[in-house]
Amino acid sequence: MKTLYIGICCLFLPMIAGAQTNIPLFDDDVPNLGREAKPLNEIHLTPDELPDVRVSLNDSEKPARPQAKPKPAGTQMIRLPKEPNPPRRLSAEKAAEMDEKLSAEIRRYQEERAKAEQKTTPKPPEPKKEEQAQMPDSLKDLFGETHDVHGFEIAGISLGMTPDEVAEVAREQGYSVTRVEHGIPLHRTSFYEHNCRAIPVRRTRDIQDCIIEQARNDEVYYISSVTLAKPQTAEYIQVLFSSFATDNVSYKIYYENEGDNSLNFTRKNLAKKIRRRDAFWKMVFDTYGYPDDKEAFVWGDPDKAYMKARMQGANYNAYLILEDKETLDGDYVDADEQKEDLHYRNPFTFAPTEEDN
């Protein structure tokens, strides 16, 4: 049986091979290729066994456009009127006429709107002349009664004290005098220098000695500043004094307490700084009360007599300033009055003067 099967296979193999070599590549013997090829009118897409489907390649056989569906009975078509195309450019007269009409419409609208607002919005009543606000002349007029800082003391030192009184109080408070400065009224300093150069005196040191000698003879050489110190508590005080025209009394007091600059911002050292801050402000408020100006920490009137407190810097340095401006104003008034008594030598001699007569 096996031998019979092999023999049948050997008989049909030559027949299959010969059939494969006779398959044509084209339907015609001569292919329709190249420049002489005839144009095709249609393309046959399906084999013979399937329904015939062909695609026409001629322009004349284009598919018909789909027709619109018939409208149902009773439907009425509405035709909108065509708008005329606007002219691309207006004439100059026409444009001017349109601008004038538009401007007139805008003015009319603005006038009507203004009239409507006047009717709905009442005018505020004009303030009476006697009710007009006026700027206050001082803190007393703005806040009422203020502190009288002439009764304030800083380490026992107050305004209106003489240099001897300040030195005595300073020793009682544990302060030592570290510096004393003298002064001469400015208008007299200029007059004395004029006299010294007329002698003549040339060297700067000699001129200074000459000015001081004349001031002492006229009894206008006064103590202008005293500096006090308490090193164990890092406290310093400087007191400024007026001239003899206003009795040579204290008119300004500076107080400074230095913080510890060795403290950094660790939690422990920051706690020390906070305790220092709280202790300073507690003593200030317990001693002088609350300030009249709570934002600037000012007691009294800054234009007349006041005290100011502040704490600043990373070391929390504390400062107090106590000043009486009216006392210093008295020195300026006295200087202006004494100008007439000071006679300068006339540098010009080309004509006789009253001194020569």
C-alpha positions in Angstrom: 0.0 0.0 0.0 2.8 2.3 0.9 4.5 1.5 -2.4 1.4 2.3 -4.3 1.0 5.7 -2.6 4.6 6.7 -3.4 4.1 5.7 -7.1 1.0 7.8 -7.5 2.8 10.9 -6.0 5.7 10.4 -8.5 3.2 10.3 -11.4 1.5 13.6 -10.6 4.7 15.7 -9.6 5.8 16.4 -13.3 2.2 17.5 -14.1 2.0 20.1 -11.3 5.4 21.6 -12.1 4.5 22.0 -15.8 1.2 23.8 -14.8 3.1 26.4 -12.7 5.2 27.5 -15.6 2.3 28.4 -17.9 0.6 31.1 -15.6 0.3 34.4 -17.7 1.3 37.7 -16.1 -1.2 39.8 -18.2 -4.6 39.2 -19.6 -3.3 40.1 -23.1 -0.2 39.0 -24.9 1.0 42.6 -25.2 0.9 44.6 -21.9 -0.8 48.0 -21.9 2.2 50.0 -20.8 4.4 52.9 -21.9 3.6 56.0 -24.1 1.5 53.9 -26.6 -0.8 52.5 -23.9 -4.5 53.1 -24.4 -6.3 55.0 -21.7 -8.6 53.0 -19.6 -12.3 53.9 -19.4 -13.0 51.9 -16.3 -11.5 49.7 -13.7 -12.8 46.2 -12.9 -12.5 45.8 -9.2 -14.0 42.3 -8.5 -13.3 38.9 -9.9 -15.8 37.1 -12.2 -17.3 35.0 -9.4 -18.4 38.1 -7.5 -21.0 40.8 -8.5 -19.6 43.1 -11.2 -18.3 46.4 -9.6 -16.7 48.9 -12.0 -15.4 52.5 -11.6 -15.7 54.8 -14.5 -12.7 57.0 -15.3 -14.5 59.4 -17.8 -15.4 62.9 -16.6 -18.7 62.8 -18.5 -20.0 60.0 -16.3 -19.8 61.9 -13.0 -22.3 60.9 -10.3 -25.3 63.0 -10.2 -25.7 65.6 -7.4 -28.0 64.6 -4.7 -31.4 66.2 -5.1 -33.0 68.1 -2.3 -35.7 66.2 -0.4 -39.2 67.3 -1.3 -40.6 69.7 1.3 -43.7 68.6 3.1 -47.0 70.1 2.1 -47.9 73.3 3.8 -44.4 74.5 4.2 -43.9 78.1 3.2 -40.4 79.5 2.3 -39.5 82.9 3.8 -37.1 85.0 1.7 -35.1 87.7 3.6 -34.5 91.0 1.8 -31.0 91.5 0.7 -29.1 94.4 2.4 -27.5 96.8 0.1 -23.8 96.8 0.1 -22.4 99.9 2.0 -20.3 102.2 0.0 -16.6 101.7 0.5 -15.8 105.5 0.9 -18.0 108.4 2.0 -17.7 111.8 0.5 -16.1 114.6 2.6 -19.4 116.4 3.0 -21.3 113.3 4.0 -18.6 112.4 6.6 -18.6 115.9 8.1 -22.4 115.8 8.4 -22.3 112.4 10.2 -19.6 113.7 12.6 -21.7 116.7 13.4 -24.8 114.6 14.1 -22.8 112.2 16.3 -21.3 115.1 18.3 -24.7 116.6 18.8 -26.1 113.3 20.1 -23.2 112.9 22.5 -23.6 116.4 23.9 -27.3 115.9 24.3 -26.7 112.6 26.2 -24.2 114.2 28.5 -26.5 117.2 29.3 -29.4 114.9 30.2 -27.2 112.7 32.4 -25.8 115.7 34.3 -29.3 117.0 34.9 -30.4 113.6 36.2 -27.5 113.4 38.6 -28.2 116.9 40.0 -31.7 115.9 40.7 -30.8 112.7 42.5 -27.6 113.8 44.3 -28.1 116.6 46.9 -25.2 119.1 47.4 -23.4 118.8 50.7 -23.9 121.8 53.0 -21.0 124.2 53.0 -19.2 124.4 56.3 -19.6 127.6 58.3 -16.5 129.8 58.7 -16.4 129.3 62.4 -16.6 125.5 62.1 -13.7 125.1 59.7 -10.9 122.8 61.0 -7.7 124.4 62.2 -4.3 122.8 62.8 -3.5 122.6 66.5 -0.6 124.7 67.7 0.7 122.0 70.1 0.0 118.5 71.4 -2.0 120.1 74.2 -4.5 121.5 71.7 -4.6 118.1 70.0 -4.7 115.6 72.9 -5.7 117.9 75.8 -3.6 118.3 78.9 -0.1 116.8 78.6 2.6 115.9 81.1 4.7 118.7 82.6 8.2 117.3 82.1 9.8 120.0 84.2 9.1 117.7 87.2 10.7 114.6 85.5 14.1 113.4 86.8 16.7 111.1 85.2 19.0 109.7 87.9 17.9 112.7 90.1 18.8 115.3 87.4 16.0 117.5 86.1 15.6 120.5 83.9 16.6 123.9 85.2 19.5 122.7 87.5 22.9 124.5 87.7 26.2 122.7 87.0 27.0 122.6 90.7 23.6 121.1 91.5 24.1 118.5 88.8 27.5 117.5 90.0 26.3 117.1 93.6 23.3 114.9 92.6 25.5 112.8 90.3 27.9 112.0 93.1 24.9 110.9 95.3 23.7 108.6 92.5 27.1 107.0 92.1 28.1 108.8 88.9 31.5 110.4 88.3 32.2 113.5 86.3 34.3 112.4 83.3 34.2 115.6 81.2 33.4 119.3 81.5 33.1 121.7 78.5 32.8 125.5 78.5 31.2 127.7 75.9 30.9 131.3 74.8 27.8 132.8 73.1 28.4 132.5 69.3 27.8 136.2 68.6 30.5 137.1 71.2 32.9 134.6 69.9 32.9 136.3 66.5 33.3 139.7 68.1 36.2 138.6 70.3 38.0 137.0 67.4 37.7 140.3 65.4 39.3 142.2 68.3 42.1 139.6 68.7 43.1 139.8 65.0 43.1 143.6 65.2 45.9 143.5 67.9 47.1 141.6 65.8 47.2 137.9 66.9 48.1 135.4 64.2 48.5 131.8 65.6 45.4 129.8 66.1 46.2 128.8 69.7 46.9 132.4 70.7 43.6 133.5 69.1 41.7 130.9 71.2 43.4 132.1 74.4 42.7 135.7 73.5 38.9 134.9 72.9 38.6 133.0 76.3 40.3 135.8 78.2 37.9 138.4 76.8 34.9 136.1 77.6 36.1 135.7 81.2 36.5 139.4 81.6 33.0 140.0 80.3 31.7 137.0 82.5 30.2 135.2 79.5 32.4 132.1 79.8 30.1 129.4 81.1 29.9 125.6 81.6 28.1 124.3 78.5 28.2 120.5 79.0 28.9 117.9 81.8 29.3 114.2 81.1 28.7 111.6 83.8 29.4 107.9 83.8 28.7 104.8 85.9 30.9 102.1 84.4 29.6 99.2 86.6 26.1 99.5 85.0 27.2 100.9 81.6 25.2 104.1 82.1 26.1 107.5 80.8 24.5 110.9 81.1 25.3 114.2 79.3 23.8 117.4 80.5 23.7 120.6 78.3 23.5 124.1 79.9 22.3 127.4 78.7 24.4 130.6 78.9 24.4 133.2 81.7 21.7 135.1 79.8 19.3 132.4 81.0 21.0 131.7 84.3 23.3 128.9 83.0 20.8 126.0 83.8 20.3 122.6 82.3 18.0 122.5 79.2 18.8 119.1 77.7 19.6 115.7 79.4 20.8 112.6 77.5 20.7 109.2 79.2 22.2 106.0 77.6 22.4 102.5 79.0 24.4 100.1 76.8 23.3 96.5 76.4 25.6 93.5 76.4 27.1 93.1 72.9 28.5 89.6 73.8 25.0 88.1 73.8 24.0 86.3 70.6 20.6 85.0 69.6 20.5 81.7 71.3 17.4 80.8 73.3 19.1 81.5 76.6 20.6 84.9 75.5 17.4 86.0 73.8 15.6 85.4 77.1 18.1 87.8 78.8 17.5 90.5 76.2 13.7 90.2 76.6 14.0 90.5 80.3 16.2 93.6 79.8 13.6 95.1 77.4 10.7 94.4 79.8 12.6 95.8 82.8 13.4 99.1 81.0 9.8 99.8 79.8 8.3 98.8 83.2 10.6 101.3 85.0 9.8 104.0 82.4 6.0 103.6 82.7 6.1 103.2 86.5 8.2 106.4 86.9 6.7 108.7 84.3 3.3 107.1 83.5 2.1 106.4 80.0 3.3 108.7 77.2 1.1 111.4 75.6 2.1 110.1 72.1 2.0 106.3 72.4 3.5 105.7 68.9 6.6 108.0 69.3 6.8 107.4 73.2 6.8 111.2 73.9 5.7 112.9 77.1 4.9 116.6 77.1 5.0 118.9 74.0 7.9 118.4 71.6 7.7 122.1 70.6 8.2 123.3 74.1 9.4 120.8 76.8 9.2 117.0 76.3 10.8 113.6 77.2 11.3 110.8 74.7 12.2 107.2 75.4 13.4 104.5 73.0 15.2 101.2 72.9 17.0 100.1 69.7 19.8 97.9 68.3 20.6 94.2 68.6 22.1 95.0 72.1 18.8 96.6 73.3 20.5 100.0 74.1 18.2 102.2 76.1 17.9 106.0 75.7 16.1 108.9 77.4 16.0 112.5 76.2 14.7 115.3 78.4 14.7 118.8 76.8 13.3 122.3 77.4 13.4 124.2 74.1 12.0 127.4 75.6 15.2 127.9 77.7 17.4 127.7 74.6 15.1 130.1 72.8 15.9 132.7 75.5 19.6 132.5 74.6 18.9 133.4 71.0 16.7 136.3 72.0 19.5 137.7 74.3 22.1 137.3 71.5 19.9 139.3 69.2 19.5 142.1 71.7 23.2 142.3 72.4 24.2 142.7 68.8 23.7 146.5 69.0 26.1 146.8 71.9 29.0 145.1 70.0 31.0 147.6 68.0 33.2 146.2 65.2 36.1 148.2 63.9 35.4 149.6 60.4 38.0 148.2 58.0 37.5 151.1 55.6 39.2 154.5 56.2 38.6 156.4 52.9 35.9 158.6 54.6 35.4 159.9 58.2 33.2 157.8 60.5 31.3 158.6 63.7 34.1 157.1 65.8 36.5 159.7 64.4 34.3 162.7 65.3 
